Amino acid sequence: MATSTTRPPTCEERRQRPLDLQTMRAGTRRLLAEDIELPAAEELETLTLRLRGHIMVAVPEVEEMAGRLPEDDTRRACARACVGEARMRMRLEPGAAPPARLAHAQRLARSVNALCDHYENLGGS
């Protein structure tokens, strides 16, 4: 079996490629619309995986930016709480029923939006 030689991007490499907030927020709109219809199972799975990917990319960015702020800064505390909640949601497994899967995806979508907000508030472009 071959081993992977890929490595996660360094902090400097991540800074050179800012988060694509427009794409991330667009991915949440469909799930958070007031008049949402339950997507097909395959589409919901795809949306959920995409949201998880957005969270995996955004968490280290927000965490790093928040870590540069003073310990007593409110923005730091709020951003770190958001990161903690996003990580917790990533660990949860959705229920088997379609409405439970939709609710899980919606929680992930809210985390993506919150991480985007913190990224912007902390100076991300």
VMD Tcl script that builds the backbone (N, CA, C; Angstrom):
set m [mol new atoms 375]
animate dup $m
set s [atomselect $m all]
$s set {name element resname resid chain x y z} {
  {N N MET 1 A 0.847 -1.167 0.000}
  {CA C MET 1 A 0.000 0.000 0.000}
  {C C MET 1 A 0.896 1.234 0.000}
  {N N ALA 2 A 0.598 2.183 -0.850}
  {CA C ALA 2 A 1.385 3.407 -0.951}
  {C C ALA 2 A 0.997 4.373 0.162}
  {N N THR 3 A 1.971 5.111 0.633}
  {CA C THR 3 A 1.692 6.119 1.650}
  {C C THR 3 A 1.559 7.476 0.987}
  {N N SER 4 A 0.753 8.300 1.585}
  {CA C SER 4 A 0.516 9.635 1.035}
  {C C SER 4 A 1.678 10.548 1.379}
  {N N THR 5 A 2.085 11.349 0.418}
  {CA C THR 5 A 3.164 12.308 0.662}
  {C C THR 5 A 2.626 13.727 0.752}
  {N N THR 6 A 1.304 13.868 0.741}
  {CA C THR 6 A 0.739 15.208 0.865}
  {C C THR 6 A 0.818 15.641 2.316}
  {N N ARG 7 A 0.916 16.940 2.504}
  {CA C ARG 7 A 0.972 17.488 3.850}
  {C C ARG 7 A -0.004 18.648 3.934}
  {N N PRO 8 A -0.463 18.957 5.130}
  {CA C PRO 8 A -1.357 20.100 5.244}
  {C C PRO 8 A -0.602 21.377 4.912}
  {N N PRO 9 A -1.308 22.395 4.414}
  {CA C PRO 9 A -0.622 23.640 4.080}
  {C C PRO 9 A -0.083 24.326 5.325}
  {N N THR 10 A 1.037 24.995 5.162}
  {CA C THR 10 A 1.608 25.755 6.272}
  {C C THR 10 A 0.789 27.017 6.486}
  {N N CYS 11 A 1.011 27.686 7.614}
  {CA C CYS 11 A 0.309 28.939 7.896}
  {C C CYS 11 A 0.558 29.953 6.792}
  {N N GLU 12 A 1.774 30.036 6.319}
  {CA C GLU 12 A 2.108 31.002 5.270}
  {C C GLU 12 A 1.371 30.665 3.975}
  {N N GLU 13 A 1.292 29.398 3.633}
  {CA C GLU 13 A 0.581 28.998 2.425}
  {C C GLU 13 A -0.909 29.309 2.542}
  {N N ARG 14 A -1.477 29.110 3.734}
  {CA C ARG 14 A -2.894 29.415 3.925}
  {C C ARG 14 A -3.141 30.905 3.792}
  {N N ARG 15 A -2.243 31.732 4.306}
  {CA C ARG 15 A -2.418 33.183 4.224}
  {C C ARG 15 A -2.404 33.664 2.782}
  {N N GLN 16 A -1.707 32.965 1.928}
  {CA C GLN 16 A -1.632 33.357 0.529}
  {C C GLN 16 A -2.931 33.041 -0.209}
  {N N ARG 17 A -3.744 32.163 0.357}
  {CA C ARG 17 A -5.022 31.796 -0.258}
  {C C ARG 17 A -6.132 32.028 0.772}
  {N N PRO 18 A -6.716 33.226 0.784}
  {CA C PRO 18 A -7.758 33.493 1.781}
  {C C PRO 18 A -8.976 32.608 1.551}
  {N N LEU 19 A -9.777 32.469 2.590}
  {CA C LEU 19 A -10.999 31.681 2.474}
  {C C LEU 19 A -11.920 32.293 1.429}
  {N N ASP 20 A -12.601 31.452 0.705}
  {CA C ASP 20 A -13.573 31.903 -0.286}
  {C C ASP 20 A -14.929 32.017 0.410}
  {N N LEU 21 A -15.126 33.139 1.089}
  {CA C LEU 21 A -16.333 33.328 1.881}
  {C C LEU 21 A -17.594 33.304 1.029}
  {N N GLN 22 A -17.512 33.824 -0.169}
  {CA C GLN 22 A -18.682 33.854 -1.052}
  {C C GLN 22 A -19.156 32.427 -1.354}
  {N N THR 23 A -18.231 31.555 -1.678}
  {CA C THR 23 A -18.577 30.164 -1.968}
  {C C THR 23 A -19.092 29.464 -0.717}
  {N N MET 24 A -18.429 29.724 0.404}
  {CA C MET 24 A -18.838 29.077 1.650}
  {C C MET 24 A -20.252 29.498 2.047}
  {N N ARG 25 A -20.538 30.788 1.960}
  {CA C ARG 25 A -21.871 31.279 2.333}
  {C C ARG 25 A -22.934 30.801 1.326}
  {N N ALA 26 A -22.574 30.722 0.062}
  {CA C ALA 26 A -23.522 30.238 -0.945}
  {C C ALA 26 A -23.923 28.801 -0.640}
  {N N GLY 27 A -22.987 28.040 -0.126}
  {CA C GLY 27 A -23.274 26.649 0.209}
  {C C GLY 27 A -24.228 26.491 1.378}
  {N N THR 28 A -24.374 27.531 2.173}
  {CA C THR 28 A -25.272 27.449 3.330}
  {C C THR 28 A -26.676 27.944 3.024}
  {N N ARG 29 A -26.805 28.794 2.028}
  {CA C ARG 29 A -28.098 29.453 1.754}
  {C C ARG 29 A -29.231 28.470 1.511}
  {N N ARG 30 A -28.966 27.468 0.727}
  {CA C ARG 30 A -30.032 26.522 0.378}
  {C C ARG 30 A -30.572 25.802 1.607}
  {N N LEU 31 A -29.676 25.463 2.515}
  {CA C LEU 31 A -30.101 24.716 3.698}
  {C C LEU 31 A -30.749 25.597 4.755}
  {N N LEU 32 A -30.458 26.886 4.725}
  {CA C LEU 32 A -30.979 27.769 5.761}
  {C C LEU 32 A -32.144 28.639 5.287}
  {N N ALA 33 A -32.607 28.416 4.069}
  {CA C ALA 33 A -33.759 29.162 3.566}
  {C C ALA 33 A -35.000 28.796 4.389}
  {N N GLU 34 A -35.877 29.767 4.566}
  {CA C GLU 34 A -37.082 29.527 5.379}
  {C C GLU 34 A -38.011 28.487 4.758}
  {N N ASP 35 A -38.102 28.461 3.448}
  {CA C ASP 35 A -39.037 27.562 2.770}
  {C C ASP 35 A -38.329 26.337 2.193}
  {N N ILE 36 A -37.361 25.813 2.916}
  {CA C ILE 36 A -36.555 24.702 2.407}
  {C C ILE 36 A -37.400 23.445 2.231}
  {N N GLU 37 A -37.144 22.775 1.125}
  {CA C GLU 37 A -37.706 21.452 0.883}
  {C C GLU 37 A -36.598 20.445 1.149}
  {N N LEU 38 A -36.971 19.307 1.638}
  {CA C LEU 38 A -35.987 18.271 1.933}
  {C C LEU 38 A -35.301 17.840 0.645}
  {N N PRO 39 A -33.975 18.036 0.550}
  {CA C PRO 39 A -33.260 17.604 -0.654}
  {C C PRO 39 A -33.237 16.079 -0.752}
  {N N ALA 40 A -32.977 15.596 -1.948}
  {CA C ALA 40 A -32.798 14.156 -2.139}
  {C C ALA 40 A -31.635 13.685 -1.277}
  {N N ALA 41 A -31.642 12.434 -0.902}
  {CA C ALA 41 A -30.637 11.893 0.016}
  {C C ALA 41 A -29.215 12.119 -0.494}
  {N N GLU 42 A -28.977 11.883 -1.777}
  {CA C GLU 42 A -27.637 12.045 -2.333}
  {C C GLU 42 A -27.198 13.510 -2.299}
  {N N GLU 43 A -28.130 14.397 -2.627}
  {CA C GLU 43 A -27.804 15.823 -2.618}
  {C C GLU 43 A -27.514 16.304 -1.196}
  {N N LEU 44 A -28.294 15.841 -0.240}
  {CA C LEU 44 A -28.074 16.227 1.154}
  {C C LEU 44 A -26.725 15.720 1.648}
  {N N GLU 45 A -26.368 14.518 1.241}
  {CA C GLU 45 A -25.056 13.972 1.615}
  {C C GLU 45 A -23.937 14.820 1.026}
  {N N THR 46 A -24.077 15.223 -0.224}
  {CA C THR 46 A -23.074 16.071 -0.873}
  {C C THR 46 A -22.966 17.421 -0.174}
  {N N LEU 47 A -24.109 18.031 0.126}
  {CA C LEU 47 A -24.103 19.318 0.823}
  {C C LEU 47 A -23.445 19.201 2.193}
  {N N THR 48 A -23.750 18.129 2.901}
  {CA C THR 48 A -23.177 17.913 4.226}
  {C C THR 48 A -21.660 17.754 4.141}
  {N N LEU 49 A -21.190 16.974 3.198}
  {CA C LEU 49 A -19.744 16.789 3.040}
  {C C LEU 49 A -19.058 18.102 2.670}
  {N N ARG 50 A -19.691 18.887 1.836}
  {CA C ARG 50 A -19.129 20.182 1.447}
  {C C ARG 50 A -19.037 21.108 2.667}
  {N N LEU 51 A -20.086 21.131 3.493}
  {CA C LEU 51 A -20.067 21.958 4.700}
  {C C LEU 51 A -18.975 21.514 5.661}
  {N N ARG 52 A -18.820 20.224 5.799}
  {CA C ARG 52 A -17.752 19.700 6.669}
  {C C ARG 52 A -16.386 20.153 6.153}
  {N N GLY 53 A -16.214 20.133 4.846}
  {CA C GLY 53 A -14.960 20.610 4.260}
  {C C GLY 53 A -14.728 22.080 4.531}
  {N N HIS 54 A -15.785 22.886 4.408}
  {CA C HIS 54 A -15.663 24.312 4.701}
  {C C HIS 54 A -15.230 24.525 6.151}
  {N N ILE 55 A -15.825 23.767 7.064}
  {CA C ILE 55 A -15.469 23.898 8.477}
  {C C ILE 55 A -14.018 23.491 8.693}
  {N N MET 56 A -13.595 22.414 8.061}
  {CA C MET 56 A -12.217 21.937 8.228}
  {C C MET 56 A -11.202 22.968 7.741}
  {N N VAL 57 A -11.566 23.753 6.749}
  {CA C VAL 57 A -10.673 24.775 6.226}
  {C C VAL 57 A -10.736 26.038 7.081}
  {N N ALA 58 A -11.931 26.399 7.531}
  {CA C ALA 58 A -12.114 27.664 8.248}
  {C C ALA 58 A -11.626 27.618 9.688}
  {N N VAL 59 A -11.801 26.507 10.369}
  {CA C VAL 59 A -11.449 26.435 11.790}
  {C C VAL 59 A -9.996 26.832 12.058}
  {N N PRO 60 A -9.003 26.269 11.368}
  {CA C PRO 60 A -7.626 26.670 11.683}
  {C C PRO 60 A -7.362 28.148 11.388}
  {N N GLU 61 A -8.006 28.681 10.364}
  {CA C GLU 61 A -7.822 30.089 10.020}
  {C C GLU 61 A -8.357 30.990 11.128}
  {N N VAL 62 A -9.583 30.745 11.540}
  {CA C VAL 62 A -10.208 31.562 12.580}
  {C C VAL 62 A -9.453 31.390 13.893}
  {N N GLU 63 A -9.069 30.182 14.175}
  {CA C GLU 63 A -8.339 29.901 15.411}
  {C C GLU 63 A -7.003 30.654 15.440}
  {N N GLU 64 A -6.300 30.637 14.333}
  {CA C GLU 64 A -5.011 31.325 14.264}
  {C C GLU 64 A -5.190 32.836 14.399}
  {N N MET 65 A -6.174 33.377 13.702}
  {CA C MET 65 A -6.417 34.815 13.767}
  {C C MET 65 A -6.833 35.237 15.176}
  {N N ALA 66 A -7.671 34.458 15.810}
  {CA C ALA 66 A -8.113 34.770 17.172}
  {C C ALA 66 A -6.942 34.669 18.148}
  {N N GLY 67 A -6.057 33.728 17.904}
  {CA C GLY 67 A -4.910 33.540 18.789}
  {C C GLY 67 A -3.945 34.712 18.798}
  {N N ARG 68 A -4.009 35.554 17.792}
  {CA C ARG 68 A -3.139 36.732 17.737}
  {C C ARG 68 A -3.658 37.879 18.604}
  {N N LEU 69 A -4.908 37.772 19.032}
  {CA C LEU 69 A -5.495 38.832 19.849}
  {C C LEU 69 A -5.128 38.647 21.317}
  {N N PRO 70 A -5.207 39.733 22.103}
  {CA C PRO 70 A -4.932 39.602 23.547}
  {C C PRO 70 A -5.904 38.624 24.203}
  {N N GLU 71 A -5.449 37.992 25.275}
  {CA C GLU 71 A -6.250 36.978 25.976}
  {C C GLU 71 A -7.615 37.501 26.415}
  {N N ASP 72 A -7.694 38.765 26.780}
  {CA C ASP 72 A -8.947 39.313 27.305}
  {C C ASP 72 A -9.817 39.964 26.237}
  {N N ASP 73 A -9.496 39.802 24.980}
  {CA C ASP 73 A -10.265 40.389 23.890}
  {C C ASP 73 A -11.560 39.601 23.672}
  {N N THR 74 A -12.666 40.309 23.617}
  {CA C THR 74 A -13.971 39.673 23.435}
  {C C THR 74 A -14.071 38.949 22.103}
  {N N ARG 75 A -13.497 39.541 21.053}
  {CA C ARG 75 A -13.552 38.891 19.739}
  {C C ARG 75 A -12.830 37.550 19.784}
  {N N ARG 76 A -11.747 37.477 20.523}
  {CA C ARG 76 A -11.006 36.219 20.661}
  {C C ARG 76 A -11.881 35.158 21.332}
  {N N ALA 77 A -12.517 35.549 22.420}
  {CA C ALA 77 A -13.356 34.597 23.154}
  {C C ALA 77 A -14.520 34.109 22.302}
  {N N CYS 78 A -15.154 35.029 21.592}
  {CA C CYS 78 A -16.294 34.643 20.738}
  {C C CYS 78 A -15.848 33.718 19.606}
  {N N ALA 79 A -14.742 34.047 18.970}
  {CA C ALA 79 A -14.241 33.229 17.865}
  {C C ALA 79 A -13.861 31.833 18.359}
  {N N ARG 80 A -13.223 31.767 19.523}
  {CA C ARG 80 A -12.823 30.459 20.059}
  {C C ARG 80 A -14.042 29.623 20.438}
  {N N ALA 81 A -15.090 30.278 20.952}
  {CA C ALA 81 A -16.325 29.550 21.266}
  {C C ALA 81 A -16.950 28.994 19.991}
  {N N CYS 82 A -16.928 29.790 18.935}
  {CA C CYS 82 A -17.467 29.357 17.646}
  {C C CYS 82 A -16.683 28.160 17.105}
  {N N VAL 83 A -15.373 28.227 17.208}
  {CA C VAL 83 A -14.522 27.120 16.764}
  {C C VAL 83 A -14.845 25.854 17.557}
  {N N GLY 84 A -14.999 26.001 18.865}
  {CA C GLY 84 A -15.333 24.844 19.700}
  {C C GLY 84 A -16.662 24.225 19.319}
  {N N GLU 85 A -17.648 25.075 19.049}
  {CA C GLU 85 A -18.955 24.567 18.657}
  {C C GLU 85 A -18.898 23.883 17.291}
  {N N ALA 86 A -18.161 24.468 16.367}
  {CA C ALA 86 A -18.025 23.856 15.041}
  {C C ALA 86 A -17.360 22.483 15.155}
  {N N ARG 87 A -16.338 22.387 15.972}
  {CA C ARG 87 A -15.669 21.082 16.162}
  {C C ARG 87 A -16.609 20.064 16.784}
  {N N MET 88 A -17.402 20.505 17.748}
  {CA C MET 88 A -18.359 19.610 18.392}
  {C C MET 88 A -19.373 19.107 17.364}
  {N N ARG 89 A -19.858 20.004 16.520}
  {CA C ARG 89 A -20.827 19.603 15.503}
  {C C ARG 89 A -20.217 18.644 14.491}
  {N N MET 90 A -18.936 18.781 14.236}
  {CA C MET 90 A -18.264 17.864 13.305}
  {C C MET 90 A -18.190 16.450 13.887}
  {N N ARG 91 A -18.148 16.346 15.204}
  {CA C ARG 91 A -18.058 15.028 15.842}
  {C C ARG 91 A -19.402 14.310 15.904}
  {N N LEU 92 A -20.488 15.067 15.806}
  {CA C LEU 92 A -21.817 14.467 15.921}
  {C C LEU 92 A -22.184 13.721 14.647}
  {N N GLU 93 A -22.898 12.645 14.818}
  {CA C GLU 93 A -23.403 11.859 13.697}
  {C C GLU 93 A -24.873 12.197 13.499}
  {N N PRO 94 A -25.290 12.368 12.260}
  {CA C PRO 94 A -26.710 12.648 12.030}
  {C C PRO 94 A -27.553 11.406 12.302}
  {N N GLY 95 A -28.818 11.629 12.595}
  {CA C GLY 95 A -29.741 10.513 12.754}
  {C C GLY 95 A -29.985 9.840 11.412}
  {N N ALA 96 A -30.691 8.737 11.442}
  {CA C ALA 96 A -30.940 7.972 10.216}
  {C C ALA 96 A -32.074 8.550 9.386}
  {N N ALA 97 A -33.025 9.186 10.028}
  {CA C ALA 97 A -34.194 9.711 9.314}
  {C C ALA 97 A -33.818 10.964 8.519}
  {N N PRO 98 A -34.411 11.139 7.341}
  {CA C PRO 98 A -34.100 12.320 6.520}
  {C C PRO 98 A -34.245 13.663 7.253}
  {N N PRO 99 A -35.294 13.887 8.067}
  {CA C PRO 99 A -35.369 15.171 8.773}
  {C C PRO 99 A -34.200 15.376 9.755}
  {N N ALA 100 A -33.727 14.305 10.371}
  {CA C ALA 100 A -32.586 14.413 11.283}
  {C C ALA 100 A -31.311 14.734 10.507}
  {N N ARG 101 A -31.167 14.163 9.336}
  {CA C ARG 101 A -30.006 14.464 8.490}
  {C C ARG 101 A -30.037 15.919 8.026}
  {N N LEU 102 A -31.219 16.413 7.702}
  {CA C LEU 102 A -31.357 17.809 7.303}
  {C C LEU 102 A -31.018 18.727 8.474}
  {N N ALA 103 A -31.515 18.422 9.652}
  {CA C ALA 103 A -31.229 19.245 10.832}
  {C C ALA 103 A -29.730 19.277 11.112}
  {N N HIS 104 A -29.069 18.149 10.951}
  {CA C HIS 104 A -27.610 18.082 11.149}
  {C C HIS 104 A -26.899 18.980 10.137}
  {N N ALA 105 A -27.301 18.898 8.875}
  {CA C ALA 105 A -26.687 19.732 7.835}
  {C C ALA 105 A -26.942 21.210 8.115}
  {N N GLN 106 A -28.117 21.543 8.611}
  {CA C GLN 106 A -28.421 22.932 8.923}
  {C C GLN 106 A -27.549 23.452 10.068}
  {N N ARG 107 A -27.295 22.623 11.050}
  {CA C ARG 107 A -26.398 23.035 12.145}
  {C C ARG 107 A -24.990 23.279 11.610}
  {N N LEU 108 A -24.526 22.408 10.717}
  {CA C LEU 108 A -23.216 22.617 10.099}
  {C C LEU 108 A -23.205 23.920 9.301}
  {N N ALA 109 A -24.289 24.197 8.590}
  {CA C ALA 109 A -24.384 25.424 7.788}
  {C C ALA 109 A -24.317 26.656 8.686}
  {N N ARG 110 A -24.982 26.607 9.831}
  {CA C ARG 110 A -24.906 27.747 10.760}
  {C C ARG 110 A -23.492 27.929 11.285}
  {N N SER 111 A -22.784 26.842 11.514}
  {CA C SER 111 A -21.388 26.946 11.946}
  {C C SER 111 A -20.522 27.560 10.856}
  {N N VAL 112 A -20.750 27.169 9.611}
  {CA C VAL 112 A -19.988 27.750 8.499}
  {C C VAL 112 A -20.218 29.255 8.444}
  {N N ASN 113 A -21.474 29.680 8.533}
  {CA C ASN 113 A -21.766 31.115 8.515}
  {C C ASN 113 A -21.088 31.841 9.669}
  {N N ALA 114 A -21.143 31.261 10.851}
  {CA C ALA 114 A -20.528 31.901 12.018}
  {C C ALA 114 A -19.011 31.990 11.849}
  {N N LEU 115 A -18.395 30.947 11.327}
  {CA C LEU 115 A -16.946 30.991 11.101}
  {C C LEU 115 A -16.593 32.056 10.069}
  {N N CYS 116 A -17.405 32.196 9.033}
  {CA C CYS 116 A -17.179 33.252 8.035}
  {C C CYS 116 A -17.278 34.627 8.690}
  {N N ASP 117 A -18.276 34.807 9.538}
  {CA C ASP 117 A -18.425 36.079 10.240}
  {C C ASP 117 A -17.200 36.391 11.085}
  {N N HIS 118 A -16.728 35.414 11.826}
  {CA C HIS 118 A -15.552 35.631 12.678}
  {C C HIS 118 A -14.312 35.904 11.832}
  {N N TYR 119 A -14.180 35.210 10.744}
  {CA C TYR 119 A -13.046 35.426 9.847}
  {C C TYR 119 A -13.034 36.876 9.375}
  {N N GLU 120 A -14.186 37.377 8.968}
  {CA C GLU 120 A -14.283 38.772 8.527}
  {C C GLU 120 A -14.012 39.733 9.682}
  {N N ASN 121 A -14.606 39.475 10.831}
  {CA C ASN 121 A -14.450 40.356 11.993}
  {C C ASN 121 A -13.001 40.400 12.507}
  {N N LEU 122 A -12.265 39.349 12.249}
  {CA C LEU 122 A -10.874 39.300 12.716}
  {C C LEU 122 A -9.893 39.803 11.659}
  {N N GLY 123 A -10.430 40.309 10.544}
  {CA C GLY 123 A -9.557 40.921 9.545}
  {C C GLY 123 A -9.306 40.105 8.310}
  {N N GLY 124 A -9.951 38.953 8.182}
  {CA C GLY 124 A -9.777 38.146 6.966}
  {C C GLY 124 A -10.450 38.824 5.795}
  {N N SER 125 A -9.922 38.602 4.621}
  {CA C SER 125 A -10.503 39.265 3.449}
  {C C SER 125 A -11.430 38.355 2.695}
}
mol reanalyze $m
mol bondsrecalc $m
mol representation Tube
mol addrep $m
